[in-house]
Amino acid sequence: MTAGRHVGFPLRVGGRGRTALVGDEEYLRGLVEAVLFTRPGERVNRPDFGSGVDRLVFAPAGDEMAHATRALVHGALQRWLGDLVQIDDVRVEAVDAQLRVTVSYVPLVAGAAVGERRSLTVVGGTP
């Protein structure tokens, strides 16, 4: 990946009526979200792409589920984005009926403030 502009994720129209373009930071964040929110089998040409974490959102929350989710998310991100980001930490908290997943990563590509840690938090379940 080179420094510059990329097609935004999710795909959207920009202010000038064209496909919206984003910088490296937002692009990497979109890639992490794509891996997290894509179910394996959802993409025809890449049936094993994704993490399947959405299947766990309505599962009973507990310590076992938190550990399983952590392993699932870390493995999927490392597999699909290992050449673009270094996964520092995946924290999973199971509170009541909610599952909170926080991914900390470091960009490995030029133009994305290489070496600076980023975080993305996803919350799912019933509040």
MODELLER restraints for C-alpha pairs under 7 A, 6 or more apart:
rsr = mdl.restraints
at = mdl.atoms
rsr.add(forms.Gaussian(group=physical.xy_distance, feature=features.Distance(at['CA:1:A'], at['CA:109:A']), mean=6.82, stdev=0.5))
rsr.add(forms.Gaussian(group=physical.xy_distance, feature=features.Distance(at['CA:2:A'], at['CA:110:A']), mean=6.67, stdev=0.5))
rsr.add(forms.Gaussian(group=physical.xy_distance, feature=features.Distance(at['CA:3:A'], at['CA:24:A']), mean=6.52, stdev=0.5))
rsr.add(forms.Gaussian(group=physical.xy_distance, feature=features.Distance(at['CA:3:A'], at['CA:110:A']), mean=5.73, stdev=0.5))
rsr.add(forms.Gaussian(group=physical.xy_distance, feature=features.Distance(at['CA:3:A'], at['CA:111:A']), mean=4.57, stdev=0.5))
rsr.add(forms.Gaussian(group=physical.xy_distance, feature=features.Distance(at['CA:4:A'], at['CA:23:A']), mean=6.10, stdev=0.5))
rsr.add(forms.Gaussian(group=physical.xy_distance, feature=features.Distance(at['CA:4:A'], at['CA:24:A']), mean=6.49, stdev=0.5))
rsr.add(forms.Gaussian(group=physical.xy_distance, feature=features.Distance(at['CA:5:A'], at['CA:21:A']), mean=5.81, stdev=0.5))
rsr.add(forms.Gaussian(group=physical.xy_distance, feature=features.Distance(at['CA:5:A'], at['CA:22:A']), mean=5.41, stdev=0.5))
rsr.add(forms.Gaussian(group=physical.xy_distance, feature=features.Distance(at['CA:5:A'], at['CA:23:A']), mean=4.96, stdev=0.5))
rsr.add(forms.Gaussian(group=physical.xy_distance, feature=features.Distance(at['CA:5:A'], at['CA:24:A']), mean=6.74, stdev=0.5))
rsr.add(forms.Gaussian(group=physical.xy_distance, feature=features.Distance(at['CA:6:A'], at['CA:21:A']), mean=5.25, stdev=0.5))
rsr.add(forms.Gaussian(group=physical.xy_distance, feature=features.Distance(at['CA:6:A'], at['CA:22:A']), mean=5.31, stdev=0.5))
rsr.add(forms.Gaussian(group=physical.xy_distance, feature=features.Distance(at['CA:6:A'], at['CA:23:A']), mean=6.32, stdev=0.5))
rsr.add(forms.Gaussian(group=physical.xy_distance, feature=features.Distance(at['CA:6:A'], at['CA:27:A']), mean=6.56, stdev=0.5))
rsr.add(forms.Gaussian(group=physical.xy_distance, feature=features.Distance(at['CA:7:A'], at['CA:19:A']), mean=6.95, stdev=0.5))
rsr.add(forms.Gaussian(group=physical.xy_distance, feature=features.Distance(at['CA:7:A'], at['CA:20:A']), mean=6.15, stdev=0.5))
rsr.add(forms.Gaussian(group=physical.xy_distance, feature=features.Distance(at['CA:7:A'], at['CA:21:A']), mean=4.67, stdev=0.5))
rsr.add(forms.Gaussian(group=physical.xy_distance, feature=features.Distance(at['CA:7:A'], at['CA:22:A']), mean=6.24, stdev=0.5))
rsr.add(forms.Gaussian(group=physical.xy_distance, feature=features.Distance(at['CA:8:A'], at['CA:20:A']), mean=5.65, stdev=0.5))
rsr.add(forms.Gaussian(group=physical.xy_distance, feature=features.Distance(at['CA:8:A'], at['CA:21:A']), mean=5.18, stdev=0.5))
rsr.add(forms.Gaussian(group=physical.xy_distance, feature=features.Distance(at['CA:8:A'], at['CA:22:A']), mean=5.31, stdev=0.5))
rsr.add(forms.Gaussian(group=physical.xy_distance, feature=features.Distance(at['CA:8:A'], at['CA:27:A']), mean=6.46, stdev=0.5))
rsr.add(forms.Gaussian(group=physical.xy_distance, feature=features.Distance(at['CA:9:A'], at['CA:30:A']), mean=5.40, stdev=0.5))
rsr.add(forms.Gaussian(group=physical.xy_distance, feature=features.Distance(at['CA:12:A'], at['CA:19:A']), mean=6.01, stdev=0.5))
rsr.add(forms.Gaussian(group=physical.xy_distance, feature=features.Distance(at['CA:12:A'], at['CA:20:A']), mean=5.69, stdev=0.5))
rsr.add(forms.Gaussian(group=physical.xy_distance, feature=features.Distance(at['CA:13:A'], at['CA:19:A']), mean=4.67, stdev=0.5))
rsr.add(forms.Gaussian(group=physical.xy_distance, feature=features.Distance(at['CA:13:A'], at['CA:20:A']), mean=5.09, stdev=0.5))
rsr.add(forms.Gaussian(group=physical.xy_distance, feature=features.Distance(at['CA:14:A'], at['CA:20:A']), mean=4.22, stdev=0.5))
rsr.add(forms.Gaussian(group=physical.xy_distance, feature=features.Distance(at['CA:24:A'], at['CA:111:A']), mean=6.28, stdev=0.5))
rsr.add(forms.Gaussian(group=physical.xy_distance, feature=features.Distance(at['CA:24:A'], at['CA:112:A']), mean=5.20, stdev=0.5))
rsr.add(forms.Gaussian(group=physical.xy_distance, feature=features.Distance(at['CA:25:A'], at['CA:112:A']), mean=5.40, stdev=0.5))
rsr.add(forms.Gaussian(group=physical.xy_distance, feature=features.Distance(at['CA:35:A'], at['CA:50:A']), mean=4.54, stdev=0.5))
rsr.add(forms.Gaussian(group=physical.xy_distance, feature=features.Distance(at['CA:35:A'], at['CA:51:A']), mean=5.86, stdev=0.5))
rsr.add(forms.Gaussian(group=physical.xy_distance, feature=features.Distance(at['CA:35:A'], at['CA:77:A']), mean=6.61, stdev=0.5))
rsr.add(forms.Gaussian(group=physical.xy_distance, feature=features.Distance(at['CA:36:A'], at['CA:50:A']), mean=6.24, stdev=0.5))
rsr.add(forms.Gaussian(group=physical.xy_distance, feature=features.Distance(at['CA:36:A'], at['CA:51:A']), mean=5.37, stdev=0.5))
rsr.add(forms.Gaussian(group=physical.xy_distance, feature=features.Distance(at['CA:36:A'], at['CA:53:A']), mean=6.29, stdev=0.5))
rsr.add(forms.Gaussian(group=physical.xy_distance, feature=features.Distance(at['CA:37:A'], at['CA:50:A']), mean=6.99, stdev=0.5))
rsr.add(forms.Gaussian(group=physical.xy_distance, feature=features.Distance(at['CA:37:A'], at['CA:53:A']), mean=6.90, stdev=0.5))
rsr.add(forms.Gaussian(group=physical.xy_distance, feature=features.Distance(at['CA:37:A'], at['CA:54:A']), mean=6.44, stdev=0.5))
rsr.add(forms.Gaussian(group=physical.xy_distance, feature=features.Distance(at['CA:38:A'], at['CA:50:A']), mean=4.65, stdev=0.5))
rsr.add(forms.Gaussian(group=physical.xy_distance, feature=features.Distance(at['CA:38:A'], at['CA:51:A']), mean=6.42, stdev=0.5))
rsr.add(forms.Gaussian(group=physical.xy_distance, feature=features.Distance(at['CA:38:A'], at['CA:52:A']), mean=6.45, stdev=0.5))
rsr.add(forms.Gaussian(group=physical.xy_distance, feature=features.Distance(at['CA:39:A'], at['CA:50:A']), mean=5.27, stdev=0.5))
rsr.add(forms.Gaussian(group=physical.xy_distance, feature=features.Distance(at['CA:39:A'], at['CA:51:A']), mean=6.18, stdev=0.5))
rsr.add(forms.Gaussian(group=physical.xy_distance, feature=features.Distance(at['CA:39:A'], at['CA:52:A']), mean=4.55, stdev=0.5))
rsr.add(forms.Gaussian(group=physical.xy_distance, feature=features.Distance(at['CA:40:A'], at['CA:47:A']), mean=5.72, stdev=0.5))
rsr.add(forms.Gaussian(group=physical.xy_distance, feature=features.Distance(at['CA:40:A'], at['CA:48:A']), mean=4.88, stdev=0.5))
rsr.add(forms.Gaussian(group=physical.xy_distance, feature=features.Distance(at['CA:40:A'], at['CA:49:A']), mean=5.34, stdev=0.5))
rsr.add(forms.Gaussian(group=physical.xy_distance, feature=features.Distance(at['CA:40:A'], at['CA:50:A']), mean=5.12, stdev=0.5))
rsr.add(forms.Gaussian(group=physical.xy_distance, feature=features.Distance(at['CA:40:A'], at['CA:51:A']), mean=6.59, stdev=0.5))
rsr.add(forms.Gaussian(group=physical.xy_distance, feature=features.Distance(at['CA:40:A'], at['CA:52:A']), mean=6.00, stdev=0.5))
rsr.add(forms.Gaussian(group=physical.xy_distance, feature=features.Distance(at['CA:41:A'], at['CA:47:A']), mean=4.14, stdev=0.5))
rsr.add(forms.Gaussian(group=physical.xy_distance, feature=features.Distance(at['CA:41:A'], at['CA:48:A']), mean=5.93, stdev=0.5))
rsr.add(forms.Gaussian(group=physical.xy_distance, feature=features.Distance(at['CA:50:A'], at['CA:76:A']), mean=6.49, stdev=0.5))
rsr.add(forms.Gaussian(group=physical.xy_distance, feature=features.Distance(at['CA:51:A'], at['CA:72:A']), mean=6.46, stdev=0.5))
rsr.add(forms.Gaussian(group=physical.xy_distance, feature=features.Distance(at['CA:51:A'], at['CA:73:A']), mean=5.96, stdev=0.5))
rsr.add(forms.Gaussian(group=physical.xy_distance, feature=features.Distance(at['CA:51:A'], at['CA:76:A']), mean=5.29, stdev=0.5))
rsr.add(forms.Gaussian(group=physical.xy_distance, feature=features.Distance(at['CA:53:A'], at['CA:69:A']), mean=6.88, stdev=0.5))
rsr.add(forms.Gaussian(group=physical.xy_distance, feature=features.Distance(at['CA:57:A'], at['CA:99:A']), mean=6.53, stdev=0.5))
rsr.add(forms.Gaussian(group=physical.xy_distance, feature=features.Distance(at['CA:57:A'], at['CA:124:A']), mean=5.37, stdev=0.5))
rsr.add(forms.Gaussian(group=physical.xy_distance, feature=features.Distance(at['CA:57:A'], at['CA:125:A']), mean=5.00, stdev=0.5))
rsr.add(forms.Gaussian(group=physical.xy_distance, feature=features.Distance(at['CA:58:A'], at['CA:125:A']), mean=5.56, stdev=0.5))
rsr.add(forms.Gaussian(group=physical.xy_distance, feature=features.Distance(at['CA:61:A'], at['CA:94:A']), mean=5.43, stdev=0.5))
rsr.add(forms.Gaussian(group=physical.xy_distance, feature=features.Distance(at['CA:61:A'], at['CA:96:A']), mean=6.98, stdev=0.5))
rsr.add(forms.Gaussian(group=physical.xy_distance, feature=features.Distance(at['CA:61:A'], at['CA:97:A']), mean=5.76, stdev=0.5))
rsr.add(forms.Gaussian(group=physical.xy_distance, feature=features.Distance(at['CA:61:A'], at['CA:98:A']), mean=6.79, stdev=0.5))
rsr.add(forms.Gaussian(group=physical.xy_distance, feature=features.Distance(at['CA:61:A'], at['CA:99:A']), mean=6.68, stdev=0.5))
rsr.add(forms.Gaussian(group=physical.xy_distance, feature=features.Distance(at['CA:62:A'], at['CA:94:A']), mean=5.58, stdev=0.5))
rsr.add(forms.Gaussian(group=physical.xy_distance, feature=features.Distance(at['CA:63:A'], at['CA:94:A']), mean=6.80, stdev=0.5))
rsr.add(forms.Gaussian(group=physical.xy_distance, feature=features.Distance(at['CA:66:A'], at['CA:92:A']), mean=5.29, stdev=0.5))
rsr.add(forms.Gaussian(group=physical.xy_distance, feature=features.Distance(at['CA:66:A'], at['CA:93:A']), mean=6.23, stdev=0.5))
rsr.add(forms.Gaussian(group=physical.xy_distance, feature=features.Distance(at['CA:66:A'], at['CA:94:A']), mean=6.19, stdev=0.5))
rsr.add(forms.Gaussian(group=physical.xy_distance, feature=features.Distance(at['CA:70:A'], at['CA:90:A']), mean=5.87, stdev=0.5))
rsr.add(forms.Gaussian(group=physical.xy_distance, feature=features.Distance(at['CA:70:A'], at['CA:91:A']), mean=6.57, stdev=0.5))
rsr.add(forms.Gaussian(group=physical.xy_distance, feature=features.Distance(at['CA:70:A'], at['CA:92:A']), mean=6.04, stdev=0.5))
rsr.add(forms.Gaussian(group=physical.xy_distance, feature=features.Distance(at['CA:74:A'], at['CA:90:A']), mean=6.39, stdev=0.5))
rsr.add(forms.Gaussian(group=physical.xy_distance, feature=features.Distance(at['CA:78:A'], at['CA:87:A']), mean=6.76, stdev=0.5))
rsr.add(forms.Gaussian(group=physical.xy_distance, feature=features.Distance(at['CA:84:A'], at['CA:107:A']), mean=6.17, stdev=0.5))
rsr.add(forms.Gaussian(group=physical.xy_distance, feature=features.Distance(at['CA:84:A'], at['CA:108:A']), mean=5.20, stdev=0.5))
rsr.add(forms.Gaussian(group=physical.xy_distance, feature=features.Distance(at['CA:84:A'], at['CA:109:A']), mean=5.96, stdev=0.5))
rsr.add(forms.Gaussian(group=physical.xy_distance, feature=features.Distance(at['CA:85:A'], at['CA:105:A']), mean=6.19, stdev=0.5))
rsr.add(forms.Gaussian(group=physical.xy_distance, feature=features.Distance(at['CA:85:A'], at['CA:106:A']), mean=5.47, stdev=0.5))
rsr.add(forms.Gaussian(group=physical.xy_distance, feature=features.Distance(at['CA:85:A'], at['CA:107:A']), mean=4.47, stdev=0.5))
rsr.add(forms.Gaussian(group=physical.xy_distance, feature=features.Distance(at['CA:85:A'], at['CA:108:A']), mean=5.11, stdev=0.5))
rsr.add(forms.Gaussian(group=physical.xy_distance, feature=features.Distance(at['CA:86:A'], at['CA:105:A']), mean=5.45, stdev=0.5))
rsr.add(forms.Gaussian(group=physical.xy_distance, feature=features.Distance(at['CA:86:A'], at['CA:106:A']), mean=5.10, stdev=0.5))
rsr.add(forms.Gaussian(group=physical.xy_distance, feature=features.Distance(at['CA:86:A'], at['CA:107:A']), mean=6.44, stdev=0.5))
rsr.add(forms.Gaussian(group=physical.xy_distance, feature=features.Distance(at['CA:86:A'], at['CA:108:A']), mean=6.72, stdev=0.5))
rsr.add(forms.Gaussian(group=physical.xy_distance, feature=features.Distance(at['CA:87:A'], at['CA:104:A']), mean=6.22, stdev=0.5))
rsr.add(forms.Gaussian(group=physical.xy_distance, feature=features.Distance(at['CA:87:A'], at['CA:105:A']), mean=4.44, stdev=0.5))
rsr.add(forms.Gaussian(group=physical.xy_distance, feature=features.Distance(at['CA:87:A'], at['CA:106:A']), mean=6.59, stdev=0.5))
rsr.add(forms.Gaussian(group=physical.xy_distance, feature=features.Distance(at['CA:88:A'], at['CA:104:A']), mean=5.42, stdev=0.5))
rsr.add(forms.Gaussian(group=physical.xy_distance, feature=features.Distance(at['CA:88:A'], at['CA:105:A']), mean=5.13, stdev=0.5))
rsr.add(forms.Gaussian(group=physical.xy_distance, feature=features.Distance(at['CA:89:A'], at['CA:103:A']), mean=5.95, stdev=0.5))
rsr.add(forms.Gaussian(group=physical.xy_distance, feature=features.Distance(at['CA:89:A'], at['CA:104:A']), mean=5.07, stdev=0.5))
rsr.add(forms.Gaussian(group=physical.xy_distance, feature=features.Distance(at['CA:89:A'], at['CA:105:A']), mean=6.98, stdev=0.5))
rsr.add(forms.Gaussian(group=physical.xy_distance, feature=features.Distance(at['CA:90:A'], at['CA:102:A']), mean=5.72, stdev=0.5))
rsr.add(forms.Gaussian(group=physical.xy_distance, feature=features.Distance(at['CA:90:A'], at['CA:103:A']), mean=4.61, stdev=0.5))
rsr.add(forms.Gaussian(group=physical.xy_distance, feature=features.Distance(at['CA:90:A'], at['CA:104:A']), mean=6.30, stdev=0.5))
rsr.add(forms.Gaussian(group=physical.xy_distance, feature=features.Distance(at['CA:91:A'], at['CA:101:A']), mean=5.77, stdev=0.5))
rsr.add(forms.Gaussian(group=physical.xy_distance, feature=features.Distance(at['CA:91:A'], at['CA:102:A']), mean=5.11, stdev=0.5))
rsr.add(forms.Gaussian(group=physical.xy_distance, feature=features.Distance(at['CA:91:A'], at['CA:103:A']), mean=6.53, stdev=0.5))
rsr.add(forms.Gaussian(group=physical.xy_distance, feature=features.Distance(at['CA:92:A'], at['CA:99:A']), mean=6.93, stdev=0.5))
rsr.add(forms.Gaussian(group=physical.xy_distance, feature=features.Distance(at['CA:92:A'], at['CA:100:A']), mean=5.60, stdev=0.5))
rsr.add(forms.Gaussian(group=physical.xy_distance, feature=features.Distance(at['CA:92:A'], at['CA:101:A']), mean=4.60, stdev=0.5))
rsr.add(forms.Gaussian(group=physical.xy_distance, feature=features.Distance(at['CA:92:A'], at['CA:102:A']), mean=6.44, stdev=0.5))
rsr.add(forms.Gaussian(group=physical.xy_distance, feature=features.Distance(at['CA:93:A'], at['CA:99:A']), mean=5.82, stdev=0.5))
rsr.add(forms.Gaussian(group=physical.xy_distance, feature=features.Distance(at['CA:93:A'], at['CA:100:A']), mean=5.12, stdev=0.5))
rsr.add(forms.Gaussian(group=physical.xy_distance, feature=features.Distance(at['CA:93:A'], at['CA:101:A']), mean=6.63, stdev=0.5))
rsr.add(forms.Gaussian(group=physical.xy_distance, feature=features.Distance(at['CA:94:A'], at['CA:100:A']), mean=6.51, stdev=0.5))
rsr.add(forms.Gaussian(group=physical.xy_distance, feature=features.Distance(at['CA:97:A'], at['CA:125:A']), mean=5.88, stdev=0.5))
rsr.add(forms.Gaussian(group=physical.xy_distance, feature=features.Distance(at['CA:97:A'], at['CA:126:A']), mean=5.48, stdev=0.5))
rsr.add(forms.Gaussian(group=physical.xy_distance, feature=features.Distance(at['CA:97:A'], at['CA:127:A']), mean=6.51, stdev=0.5))
rsr.add(forms.Gaussian(group=physical.xy_distance, feature=features.Distance(at['CA:98:A'], at['CA:123:A']), mean=6.91, stdev=0.5))
rsr.add(forms.Gaussian(group=physical.xy_distance, feature=features.Distance(at['CA:98:A'], at['CA:124:A']), mean=5.69, stdev=0.5))
rsr.add(forms.Gaussian(group=physical.xy_distance, feature=features.Distance(at['CA:98:A'], at['CA:125:A']), mean=4.47, stdev=0.5))
rsr.add(forms.Gaussian(group=physical.xy_distance, feature=features.Distance(at['CA:98:A'], at['CA:126:A']), mean=5.76, stdev=0.5))
rsr.add(forms.Gaussian(group=physical.xy_distance, feature=features.Distance(at['CA:98:A'], at['CA:127:A']), mean=6.18, stdev=0.5))
rsr.add(forms.Gaussian(group=physical.xy_distance, feature=features.Distance(at['CA:99:A'], at['CA:123:A']), mean=5.78, stdev=0.5))
rsr.add(forms.Gaussian(group=physical.xy_distance, feature=features.Distance(at['CA:99:A'], at['CA:124:A']), mean=5.30, stdev=0.5))
rsr.add(forms.Gaussian(group=physical.xy_distance, feature=features.Distance(at['CA:99:A'], at['CA:125:A']), mean=6.04, stdev=0.5))
rsr.add(forms.Gaussian(group=physical.xy_distance, feature=features.Distance(at['CA:100:A'], at['CA:121:A']), mean=6.93, stdev=0.5))
rsr.add(forms.Gaussian(group=physical.xy_distance, feature=features.Distance(at['CA:100:A'], at['CA:122:A']), mean=5.76, stdev=0.5))
rsr.add(forms.Gaussian(group=physical.xy_distance, feature=features.Distance(at['CA:100:A'], at['CA:123:A']), mean=4.38, stdev=0.5))
rsr.add(forms.Gaussian(group=physical.xy_distance, feature=features.Distance(at['CA:100:A'], at['CA:124:A']), mean=6.45, stdev=0.5))
rsr.add(forms.Gaussian(group=physical.xy_distance, feature=features.Distance(at['CA:101:A'], at['CA:121:A']), mean=5.56, stdev=0.5))
rsr.add(forms.Gaussian(group=physical.xy_distance, feature=features.Distance(at['CA:101:A'], at['CA:122:A']), mean=5.15, stdev=0.5))
rsr.add(forms.Gaussian(group=physical.xy_distance, feature=features.Distance(at['CA:101:A'], at['CA:123:A']), mean=6.31, stdev=0.5))
rsr.add(forms.Gaussian(group=physical.xy_distance, feature=features.Distance(at['CA:102:A'], at['CA:119:A']), mean=6.66, stdev=0.5))
rsr.add(forms.Gaussian(group=physical.xy_distance, feature=features.Distance(at['CA:102:A'], at['CA:120:A']), mean=5.55, stdev=0.5))
rsr.add(forms.Gaussian(group=physical.xy_distance, feature=features.Distance(at['CA:102:A'], at['CA:121:A']), mean=4.19, stdev=0.5))
rsr.add(forms.Gaussian(group=physical.xy_distance, feature=features.Distance(at['CA:102:A'], at['CA:122:A']), mean=6.35, stdev=0.5))
rsr.add(forms.Gaussian(group=physical.xy_distance, feature=features.Distance(at['CA:103:A'], at['CA:119:A']), mean=5.46, stdev=0.5))
rsr.add(forms.Gaussian(group=physical.xy_distance, feature=features.Distance(at['CA:103:A'], at['CA:120:A']), mean=5.23, stdev=0.5))
rsr.add(forms.Gaussian(group=physical.xy_distance, feature=features.Distance(at['CA:103:A'], at['CA:121:A']), mean=6.39, stdev=0.5))
rsr.add(forms.Gaussian(group=physical.xy_distance, feature=features.Distance(at['CA:104:A'], at['CA:117:A']), mean=6.64, stdev=0.5))
rsr.add(forms.Gaussian(group=physical.xy_distance, feature=features.Distance(at['CA:104:A'], at['CA:118:A']), mean=5.53, stdev=0.5))
rsr.add(forms.Gaussian(group=physical.xy_distance, feature=features.Distance(at['CA:104:A'], at['CA:119:A']), mean=4.32, stdev=0.5))
rsr.add(forms.Gaussian(group=physical.xy_distance, feature=features.Distance(at['CA:104:A'], at['CA:120:A']), mean=6.61, stdev=0.5))
rsr.add(forms.Gaussian(group=physical.xy_distance, feature=features.Distance(at['CA:105:A'], at['CA:117:A']), mean=5.62, stdev=0.5))
rsr.add(forms.Gaussian(group=physical.xy_distance, feature=features.Distance(at['CA:105:A'], at['CA:118:A']), mean=5.27, stdev=0.5))
rsr.add(forms.Gaussian(group=physical.xy_distance, feature=features.Distance(at['CA:105:A'], at['CA:119:A']), mean=6.32, stdev=0.5))
rsr.add(forms.Gaussian(group=physical.xy_distance, feature=features.Distance(at['CA:106:A'], at['CA:114:A']), mean=6.90, stdev=0.5))
rsr.add(forms.Gaussian(group=physical.xy_distance, feature=features.Distance(at['CA:106:A'], at['CA:115:A']), mean=5.59, stdev=0.5))
rsr.add(forms.Gaussian(group=physical.xy_distance, feature=features.Distance(at['CA:106:A'], at['CA:116:A']), mean=5.73, stdev=0.5))
rsr.add(forms.Gaussian(group=physical.xy_distance, feature=features.Distance(at['CA:106:A'], at['CA:117:A']), mean=4.64, stdev=0.5))
rsr.add(forms.Gaussian(group=physical.xy_distance, feature=features.Distance(at['CA:106:A'], at['CA:118:A']), mean=6.03, stdev=0.5))
rsr.add(forms.Gaussian(group=physical.xy_distance, feature=features.Distance(at['CA:107:A'], at['CA:113:A']), mean=6.99, stdev=0.5))
rsr.add(forms.Gaussian(group=physical.xy_distance, feature=features.Distance(at['CA:107:A'], at['CA:114:A']), mean=5.13, stdev=0.5))
rsr.add(forms.Gaussian(group=physical.xy_distance, feature=features.Distance(at['CA:107:A'], at['CA:115:A']), mean=6.18, stdev=0.5))
rsr.add(forms.Gaussian(group=physical.xy_distance, feature=features.Distance(at['CA:107:A'], at['CA:116:A']), mean=6.99, stdev=0.5))
rsr.add(forms.Gaussian(group=physical.xy_distance, feature=features.Distance(at['CA:108:A'], at['CA:114:A']), mean=5.47, stdev=0.5))
rsr.add(forms.Gaussian(group=physical.xy_distance, feature=features.Distance(at['CA:108:A'], at['CA:115:A']), mean=6.92, stdev=0.5))
